[in-house]
Amino acid sequence: MPEFVDRILKCTECGADFVFTAGEQHFFYDKNFKNEPKRCKACKSKRTHGGSHPGSHKVETVAICSQCGKQTTVPFKPTQGRPVFCRECFLQRRGVAATGGVSSASA
């Protein structure tokens, strides 16, 4: 196993120097990762938590609700074979699931 020592890398997003610690390098080695990190922790966090950077955009897809049949938009790309629900049907189904299948109107 190679010996790991802290290294200074440059963030491709903001240009700041950051430390790629010996511990992180050991983790990368154990996981068989081939590439070093390219972003500092702050830029990586922004990127993974919806921070804006050039080229990022939310996916909005027009779909037909599997329950009521009306056209709706959903914030994801639907997977073939899985139902897609409009907001009203989604909330209605989630409410039924949360109460164990008994709606408050019938109780």
BELLIN-V480728 format. One record per residue. N is the residue number from 1. RES is the residue in three letters. PHI is phi in degrees with one decimal (none if undefined). BURIAL is 1 if it has 9 or more other ideal C-beta (glycine too) atoms within 8 Angstrom, else 0. D_CENTER is the distance of its C-alpha to the mean C-alpha in Angstrom with 1 decimal. Layout:
<<N & RES & PHI & BURIAL & D_CENTER> <N & RES & PHI & BURIAL & D_CENTER>>
//
This chain:
<<1 & MET & none & 0 & 33.3> <2 & PRO & -68.0 & 0 & 33.1> <3 & GLU & -90.1 & 0 & 33.7> <4 & PHE & -106.9 & 0 & 30.8> <5 & VAL & -132.7 & 0 & 31.5> <6 & ASP & -54.8 & 0 & 29.4> <7 & ARG & -130.2 & 0 & 28.8> <8 & ILE & -96.6 & 0 & 28.1> <9 & LEU & -118.5 & 1 & 25.5> <10 & LYS & -109.3 & 0 & 24.9> <11 & CYS & -69.4 & 1 & 21.5> <12 & THR & -75.4 & 0 & 21.0> <13 & GLU & -85.3 & 1 & 19.2> <14 & CYS & -111.0 & 0 & 21.8> <15 & GLY & 83.6 & 0 & 24.6> <16 & ALA & -76.7 & 0 & 25.0> <17 & ASP & -79.1 & 0 & 26.2> <18 & PHE & -142.7 & 1 & 24.2> <19 & VAL & -93.4 & 0 & 25.3> <20 & PHE & -97.3 & 1 & 23.9> <21 & THR & -68.0 & 0 & 25.6> <22 & ALA & -59.0 & 0 & 27.6> <23 & GLY & -63.3 & 0 & 25.5> <24 & GLU & -64.9 & 1 & 22.2> <25 & GLN & -62.9 & 1 & 24.3> <26 & HIS & -63.7 & 1 & 25.5> <27 & PHE & -59.6 & 0 & 22.1> <28 & PHE & -59.2 & 1 & 21.2> <29 & TYR & -63.4 & 1 & 24.6> <30 & ASP & -61.5 & 0 & 24.1> <31 & LYS & -84.2 & 0 & 20.8> <32 & ASN & 63.8 & 0 & 22.6> <33 & PHE & -72.4 & 0 & 20.2> <34 & LYS & -93.4 & 0 & 22.2> <35 & ASN & -103.5 & 0 & 20.7> <36 & GLU & -76.3 & 0 & 21.0> <37 & PRO & -63.1 & 1 & 18.4> <38 & LYS & -109.3 & 0 & 18.7> <39 & ARG & -125.9 & 1 & 17.4> <40 & CYS & -69.7 & 1 & 18.7> <41 & LYS & -60.2 & 0 & 16.8> <42 & ALA & -63.5 & 0 & 16.9> <43 & CYS & -69.3 & 1 & 15.5> <44 & LYS & -64.2 & 1 & 12.7> <45 & SER & -63.2 & 1 & 11.8> <46 & LYS & -57.7 & 1 & 12.1> <47 & ARG & -65.9 & 1 & 10.0> <48 & THR & -79.8 & 0 & 6.9> <49 & HIS & -105.8 & 0 & 7.7> <50 & GLY & 80.7 & 0 & 8.4> <51 & GLY & -64.0 & 0 & 11.7> <52 & SER & -85.6 & 0 & 13.8> <53 & HIS & -146.9 & 0 & 15.1> <54 & PRO & -54.4 & 0 & 17.2> <55 & GLY & 92.4 & 0 & 15.8> <56 & SER & -87.6 & 0 & 12.6> <57 & HIS & -158.1 & 0 & 12.7> <58 & LYS & -80.0 & 0 & 11.2> <59 & VAL & -84.8 & 0 & 12.1> <60 & GLU & -121.2 & 0 & 14.9> <61 & THR & -121.2 & 1 & 16.8> <62 & VAL & -81.0 & 0 & 20.3> <63 & ALA & -145.1 & 1 & 21.0> <64 & ILE & -105.9 & 0 & 23.9> <65 & CYS & -62.3 & 1 & 23.5> <66 & SER & -70.8 & 0 & 24.4> <67 & GLN & -95.2 & 1 & 26.4> <68 & CYS & -103.0 & 0 & 28.4> <69 & GLY & 86.0 & 0 & 28.2> <70 & LYS & -84.8 & 0 & 27.4> <71 & GLN & -74.8 & 0 & 25.3> <72 & THR & -147.2 & 1 & 22.0> <73 & THR & -116.0 & 0 & 18.8> <74 & VAL & -126.5 & 1 & 15.4> <75 & PRO & -85.2 & 0 & 12.0> <76 & PHE & -158.4 & 0 & 10.9> <77 & LYS & -90.7 & 0 & 13.0> <78 & PRO & -60.5 & 1 & 15.1> <79 & THR & -94.1 & 0 & 15.9> <80 & GLN & -60.5 & 0 & 19.7> <81 & GLY & 90.9 & 0 & 21.5> <82 & ARG & -107.6 & 0 & 19.2> <83 & PRO & -68.8 & 0 & 20.4> <84 & VAL & -123.0 & 1 & 19.0> <85 & PHE & -121.5 & 1 & 20.3> <86 & CYS & -70.6 & 1 & 21.2> <87 & ARG & -58.3 & 0 & 20.4> <88 & GLU & -62.6 & 0 & 23.9> <89 & CYS & -67.8 & 1 & 23.8> <90 & PHE & -61.3 & 1 & 20.3> <91 & LEU & -65.4 & 0 & 21.6> <92 & GLN & -63.3 & 0 & 24.9> <93 & ARG & -65.9 & 1 & 23.5> <94 & ARG & -65.4 & 0 & 21.4> <95 & GLY & -64.2 & 1 & 24.6> <96 & VAL & -66.6 & 1 & 26.6> <97 & ALA & -65.9 & 0 & 24.3> <98 & ALA & -69.3 & 0 & 24.4> <99 & THR & -97.5 & 1 & 28.2> <100 & GLY & 76.5 & 0 & 28.7> <101 & GLY & 93.7 & 0 & 29.8> <102 & VAL & -107.7 & 0 & 32.5> <103 & SER & -81.6 & 0 & 32.1> <104 & SER & -68.1 & 0 & 33.9> <105 & ALA & -71.0 & 0 & 36.3> <106 & SER & -94.4 & 0 & 37.8> <107 & ALA & -87.0 & 0 & 38.2>>
//
